[in-house]
Amino acid sequence: MTVLAERLPAGAHAEHHDEPTFIVKWLTSTDHKVIGLSYTITSVILFFLSGIMALALRVQLSSPGGVGMSPQTYNELFTMHGAIMLYLFAGPFAFGGLANYIVPLQVGAPDMAFPRLNAFSYWLYLSGSITMLLGFFTSTGAAAFGWVAYAPLSSSVYSPGPGADLFIMGLFLTGFSAVFTAVNLITTIFYLRAPGLTMFRMPIFTWNMLVTALLILIAFPVLTAAMLLLFADRHFGTHFFTVSGGGVPVLYQNLFWFFGHPEVYILALPYFGIITEILPVFSRKPVFGYKGLVFATMAIAALSTGVWAHHMFTTGVVLLPFFSLLSLLIAVPTGIKFFNWIGTMWRGQISYKTPMLFAIGFLLGFLMGGLTGVMLASPPIDFATHDTYFVVAHFHQVLLATAVFAGFGGIYFWYPKMFGRMLRDGLGKAHFWTLFVGFWLTYLPQYVLGLKGMPRRVFTYPSGLGWGALNMASTVGAFLIGASFLFLLVNLFVSWRNPIPAGDNPWDGHSLEWFTTSPPPHHNFVKLPPIRSERPTWDFNHPDAPVLPHGRHAKEQPALVGVGSPAGSSGGVGQTPSASADGGTTPGSDSGETGH
């Protein structure tokens, strides 16, 4: 066995031990793990802030006439709640936080391809988040035109003041952060994979992050262009979106939703990847239909760029049959994923630990949100429910099932790897069940409210319409959701004060991140196992397990490959035998892979 200590240059240990600590470390580090945790912590703080805004909105709507909140205050909270959840939490939490931490570990890399660009991306994200929130401290208040910023409502005539400009500038900064992170992840995945880790041996989580990164490069420049044109209309006398100057307001909707619908899957696909990591581990089985999941992810990404106008059915300017057909078609690869997830659990030895409960909660919640999405893809149904609380319930069930159930399932799953200690399973289950009950209690009444005609984006409503009891039930559910996260905070506190050591692989995980120590060392690995399938760590830990088809497991286990050992080509990871199709070995690393 070759270990890193025998291969590092002189002085490397001193450099490692002389690293900055505490606040200096968090401010100056280019380590992908520190940056990933920075993203995660920042986005979770913003999540809690946005959750408080949501509770304030639900209190206002809990009874006819409201509780005295002004329309301006309601619109500011409504706008910033949606903007934080969509732009500052759901995407950065998974794509900035978990991807930054986990992807280099899963591909056997020592860091991201461009560490300084990675750090710069985080500071852009933090700066953009602060910029957007600063609107609350201006004389005219924060942006109040909704998180979609539709023109002409977002023009300087109807939304004067600096709060709207800070909103636009915040989107500029966070958009560039996402693009830089996407470039970094794509480069890391293509060029820093360990020898033997072919594309079709990569974990599904890494695959989903790769596809998400490609979608970001397609979608975010369009949003940036829309914000640039909107800013020009507000300050430079242009008329891109104003009818009085020859502009076309619906052009903004086309630009925004050309970003906005790929954005739905930019938010969802990373969480699909988290679920696909959790289910096989706690089902004690390989993932079912590995290649089917990969190709379904690609199909979702391709189709997502062609369905944006189903948000615009009622504008009268889109071809309804075309966009309806594509919107229905995108449900097919998503359905394939569902059958693969169910197939992974089928006849497995399921262990109902906290991460698995969150994964199952995701399946149920996302199924309901997805089915109502299929309903809304039909123009007649969309005409009847457009801009009602039916759409609000659909939208939130999709996003909470992904960003909250799957996202916090990922936290419970990878927390032992990040910190080397276990979270308490009992508190985790209390968190799940409180969240699960609150989730359904919040959104099922909203479907009924939508069918009863309650419009979205209203700050009050009259009595006598039969909406009061349903709104009160929804508000109680929202407070249950909020209360559920108190169990998480207590769990984190207890884990920190009374740690239970996790060990390197407490879940008997499958992919490479479970092979290194918990938490990982600075350069992630001191040794790598042979990689002959998408489950290299499981293969190494179970050498006597039956051989699986397609070379997915081999009984013999050669010596570990030391990170930093001599390589035949470019650098640090020594070449290791790679599996042939029949499970044998062939010398050398796979083509297209470089050493560290």
N, C-alpha and C positions, 0 to 999 in steps of 0.2 A: 504494500500500500504506500503510495506516494502522497505526501501531505504538503501543504502550501509552505510550511515553515522551512522546508528543505529547498525551496525554489525561489523564495522572495529575495530580492536584492538586499545588500547590507543596509541597515538603517531603517528598513521598512517597519520593523516592530516599533522602533522609537517614534517613527512618524505616526503610527496608529495610536500609540498611547499618548502622544502629545496633541491629539486633536482637541479643538475647543470643546468646552462643555457648557451645559446649561444654556443661558440665553444666547450667548455668542454662537453656539453650535446651531441653534434654530435659525439665527439670522444669517449665517454665512455658509452653511453646509450645502454642498452639491450632491450629497449622497441621496440616491433615489428613495431610500427608505425614510429618511428625515423629511424630504419634500413630500412624499406620499402621505405621511402622517400630518404634515402641515395642512395639506389640502383637506384631509379627512376631518381634522379638528375644526378648521375654519368653516367648512361646509356644514358640519353638525351644529355649530353655534348659530349659523345663519338659519338652519332648519328650525331650531327652537325659537328663534326670533320671529320667523315667519309663522310658526305655529301659534304663537301668542296673538299675532295679528288675526289669524283665522278664528281663534276663539272669540276675539272681540267682534268680528263680523257675525259669528253665529249668535252671540248674545243679542246683538241688534236685531237679528231676524227671528229670534225665538218667540216673539209674540207680535200680533198686529200693532202697528204704530211704532214699534221699536222702543228703545230705551233712551232716546234723546240724542243719539249720535247725529251730527250734521251730515248732509249729503257730501260735502267736500271731504270731511274726515273719512267717511266710508269709502269714497272713491280712491283716496290716497292709500288707505290700508288694503283695499281690494287690489289696486295696481301693484303695490310693493309686495304683497303676499304672493301673488302669482309670479312676479318677476324673480323674487328670491327663490321660490321653489323650483322654477323651471331653468333659470339662467345661472343661479348661484349655488344651488344645492344638488339637484338630481344629477346633472351632468358632471360637475366638478367632484362630487363625492365618489362616483364610480370611476369615471374616466380620468380624473385628476388624481384622486386619492388611492383607491384600491389598485387601479391599473399601474400607477407609478410604483407602488410597493411590490405588487405580486408579479407583474409580467417579466421583469428581468430575472426574478427567481425562477419562474416557470420555464424560461428558455435557457437557463444556466449561464446568464451573463453577469459580469461583476457590477454593472451599473447601466444606466441608460446611455445611448450612443452619444448624446450631447449633454453632459451634466450641467454645464453653465447655462445653456439654453433652457434646461429643465427648471433650474432655480429661477431664471428670469420669467418663465411662464407662470410660476406660482406668484411672484410678486406683482405681475400684471393682473392676475386674478384677484389678489387681495386688494390692489389699488382700485380695480374696477368695482369691486363690491362696496368698498368704502365710498367711492365717488357716487354710486347710485343711492346709497343710504343718506348721504349728506343733504339730499333734497329735503329731508324732514327739518333741517335746521335753517332753511331759507325763509324769507319773509312770505313767500307765496305757497310754501309747503312742497311736499314731494309730488312727483308726477301723479296725475289723477285721471289718465285717459285709458286705463286698462293695460294689462301686460302686453297686449298685441300692438298697442300704439297706433291704432287705425287713423289714417288721414281721412278727412281734414280735422278730426277732433284733436289730433296731436299738433296741429298748426299753431303758430304764435297767436293767431286771433282767438282761438278757443281754449288754448292751454298756454297762457303767457307765463313768464317767470323762469327762473333758473332751474327749478326742480326738474322740468322736462328735459332741459339740456343736460343736466347731470345724469339723468336716466340714459340718454343717448350716448353720452361719453362713457358711462359705465359699460354699456354693451360693446362699444368699440374695444375697450381694454380687455374685457373678458373674452371677446371673440378672437382677438389676436392670441391670447393665452391658449385657447382651445386649439387653434391652428398650429402653434408651435409645439404643443404637446402631441398633436397628431403626427406631425413630421418626425418627432423624436421616437414615438412608439413604432411607427412604420420602419424606420431605420434600424432600431434595436431588434425588432422581430426578424427582419430580413438578413441582417448582417452579424448579429451577435449570438445566434443560436449555438448551443453546444454541439459538438460532433455527434452524429447519430440522430439528432432531433430534426427529422425531416418535417416538411410542412404538415403532412398528415400524421405526424406523431405529436404535434403541439396540442396542449390542453385546449378544450373548447373555449375556456375563458380568454385565452390569448387570441384564439381565432376571432372571437367576437370583438375584442378590442381592436384588432387589425381592421376588420370591416367597419367598425365605428369610426376609426381614424380616417379611413377613406371617405366615408360619408361626410365627416366634418370638413374635409378639404373641398367637397362639392358644395355643401350647404352654407357654411359660415361666410364665405366671401359675398354671397347674395344678400345675407342679412346686413353685412357691413355696407354694401352698396345702398340698400334701402335706407339705412340710418344716415348715410352721407347725403342722399338726396333730400331726406326729411330735414336734416340740419340746414341744408342750403335753402330750402323753402322757408324755414323759420328765420333765417338771418341774412341771406344774400339776395333776396328779392326774386328768386326763381319760382316757377309754378309747375313743378313736376306733378303735384297731386292736387292742385287747386283748379277748379273749373273756371274761375274768373280769369285766369291767365292762360287758359287753353290746356290745362293739365287734366289728368285722368285719375280720380281718387281710387278707382278699382285697380290701377297699376300697383299701388302700394300693397293691396291684398295679394295680388299675384306674386310680387316679390317676397312678401313676408311668408306666405304659405309655401312657396317653393323652398324656402328655408324650413318652414315650420313643420311640414310633414316628415321630411327626413329627420328633423329634430326629434320627433316623437320616437323614432327608432334609434337615434343617437342616444336618447335617454333609456330606451328599453333594452337594446341589445347587450350592453354591459351587464345588466341585471339578469338577462337570460343566461349569460356566461356564468355568473355566480351560482345560479340554480343548477346548472349542468355540472358544476364542480361538487356541490353539496350532495345531490341525489345519489350518485354512484357510491360515494364514500359511506353514506349511512344506509345504503341498500346492500352493501358488501357485494357489489357486482360491477363489471365494467359498464361504461355508458352504452346504452342501446342505440344502435344506428349512428355511429360516430360520423361517418361521411354524410349521412342524411342530414345531420344537424349542421354540418359545415355548409353544404349546398343550400339548405333552407335559409341559413343566415345570409348567404350571398343573394339568394332570390329576394328575400325581404328588402335588402339594401337596394337592389336594382329597381324593384317595383315601387319603393317608397319615394323615388324621385319623380314618379309619374302620376301621383294621386292627390297632389296638393289642392286641386280645385274642388274636391268634395267638401271642403270647408266653405265653398262659395256657391253652392247649388242655388240659393235663393237670390243671388245677384242677377240672374238672368243672362249672364255673359259667358257661360261655360257650356261645353257640350256634355249634357247630362249622361247619355248612354256610355260614352267612352270612359268618363271618370268614375261612373258607377261600376262598370265592369272591372276596371283596374282595382278599385277599392275592394270589391268582393274577391278578386283574384289574390290579393295580398294575404287574405285569411288562409290560403292553402298552405304556404310554407310555415305559417305560424301554427296551423293545425298539425303539420308534420312534427314540429318540435314537441307539441303536446303529447302526441302518441309516442315519441321517443322518450320523453320524460316518464310517461306511464310505463312504457316497456322497461325502462331502467329499474323501476320499483317492482315490477311484476315478478313474483316468486323470489324476491330478494329477502335477505335477513335484515329487515328494517329495524333500525335503532332510532327511537323517537327522542333524540337529544334536541336541545333548543334549536340548532341550525336547521335540522330536518323539519321541525314544526313550522318554522318560518318559511321554508321552501314549500311545504304543503299549503300553508296559508296563501302564499303567492299563487299557486296553481288555481286555487278556488277563486280568489279575488280577480285574477287576471282573466280567468275564463268568463266570468260574468261581465267584466268590462269589455272583453273582446267580442262577446256575442252581441252586446248592445251596439258595439261599433259596426258590426255587420248589418244590424238593423238600420243604422243611420246612413249606411252606404246606399240604401234604397231611396231615390229622390222623393217619392210620396211620403215616406215616414219622416225623412229629413225636413220636408216642408212643414209637417205637422208639429214637429218637436224642436225646430230650429230656435235657438236663443231661449230655450226653456231650461228648467232645472233637470230635465231628462239628460241633456247634454252635459250639464255640470256633474251629475252622478256618474255618467259613463267616463268622462275625462278623469275624474278623481279616482275612480276605481282602477283604471288602467295605471295611473301614475303612482298611487299609493301602493298598489300591489307590487309594482316593480321597485320604486325607489325606497319604500319603507319596509315591506315584508322581505323582499329579496336583499335589499341593501343592508338591513340590520341583521338578517341571517348571515350575510357575508362577514359582518363584524364579529358575531359570535363564533363563526367558523375559523377566521384567521387571527382573531385576537391572541390565542395562545402562541401562534407563530411570531406575531409582532412583539409580544412582551414577555414570553416565556412563562406565563402564569394563566391559570384557568379562571374563567368567569363562573359564577355559581349557577348550576343548572336549574335549581328551584326558582331563583329570582328570574332567570331567563324565561322559564315557562310561565311565570306570573306575568311578565312583560308581554309574552305572545298572546296569552288568552285574553288579557284586558284589551290589547290592541285589536284582536280578532273580533271580539264582541262589539267594541266601539266602531270598528270599520263598517260592519254590516248595519249597525243601528244608525250610523250617520247617513249612509248613501242609499239604502233601500227606500226610506221615506222620500228622498229627493227624486227618485224615478217617478213615484206616485205624484209628487208635486208637479213635476214636469207634465205629466199626462193630464193633470187638472188645470194646466195653463199658467202656472207661476213662471214669469219670465226671469231670466238670469240678470245679474247686474242691477238689481233694484235694492234700495236701502230700507224700504218699508213697504207695507201692503195693508189694505183695509181689512177690517173684520168682516165676518159673514161669508167668506169665500171657502171656508173649510180647510185653510192652510195652517192655522195656528198650531194644532196638535202635532201635525207632521213636522213642522219646523222645530217645535220643542223637542220632539224625539230626536231629530237630527242634531240639535244642539247638545243634548245629553250624550249622544254618541261621540260628538267631537270632544267633549270634556273627558270621556273615557279614553279616547286616543291620547289626549294630552297626559292624562294620569299614568298611562302605560309606560311612558318614558321615564317616569320617576323610578320605576323598578330598574331601568337600565342605569340611571345615575347612581342608585344605591349599589348596584352590582359592581360598577366600576370602582366605587369607593371601597367596598369590602374587599374586592380583589387586590386593590393597591395596598390597603392596610394589613390584610392577612392573606398573603399570596399562597396559592397552592401551585407548586411547580408543575409545568405542563409537560416537560420533556420535549424531544424534538418532533415527535409525530403522535400526538395524543389521539387522533382520530383514525390512525392507520390509513393516512391519506395516500393518494396515488401519484401526484405529480412532483416535480423536482423541488418545489419550495419546502416540502416535508422531509427532504433529505438533509438539508443543512440544519444548523443549530437554531434554537429558539431563545432569544431573537438572533437573526443571522449576523455573522461578523461583517466587518466593514465592506469587504469585497465578496460577500455572500457565501462563497464555497471554499472549503479547503480540499474537497475531493468531490468527484462526480461518479455516479454509478454508470454502468453500461446502459445505453438507451436503445431499446429494441421494440418499444411500443409506446403508446400514449400514457402508459402507467409505469415509468421507470422505477420510482421509489417502491411501489407495491411489488414489482417484479423482483427487486433486490431483496426485499424483506420476506418474500415467500418463494424461495428457490425451489421448493418441493411441490408447488402447486401444479395442477395439470397444465399441460401445454395448450394454449388457446389457438384458434385458427389464425392464419395470415401472419404467423411469426410474432404474435402479440405476447408471447412469453417463452423464455428458454430456460431450461433447468440449470445449465452450467452458468456460473457467475465468475468471470475473470476478475482480476484485481482492479480496484478502483483507479480511476484516472485522476491524477493530481492536477488541480488548477494551477497553471504556471509551469507545468512540465514541458519539455521541449516538444515542439510541433514541427511537422514537415514543411509548413508553409508560413503563415503569418502570425506567429505569436504564441499565446500563452497556453491554450488548452491542448493537451496532448491528444493525438489522434487515437481513437478507440475503435475496436471492431464494431461494425454496424450490422444490423440484422438483414439477412436476405429474405426473400419472400417466403421461404419455407422454414424460417426460424433459425437458419444457420448464421454464420458470421462471415463477413467479408472485410478485408483490411481497409483502413483508411476512413476518413470522414466522408459524409455525403457531399455531393457537389453543391456549390452555392453557399456553403457555411464557412465562416471564418472563425479563427480562434479569438480569444479575448485579447 
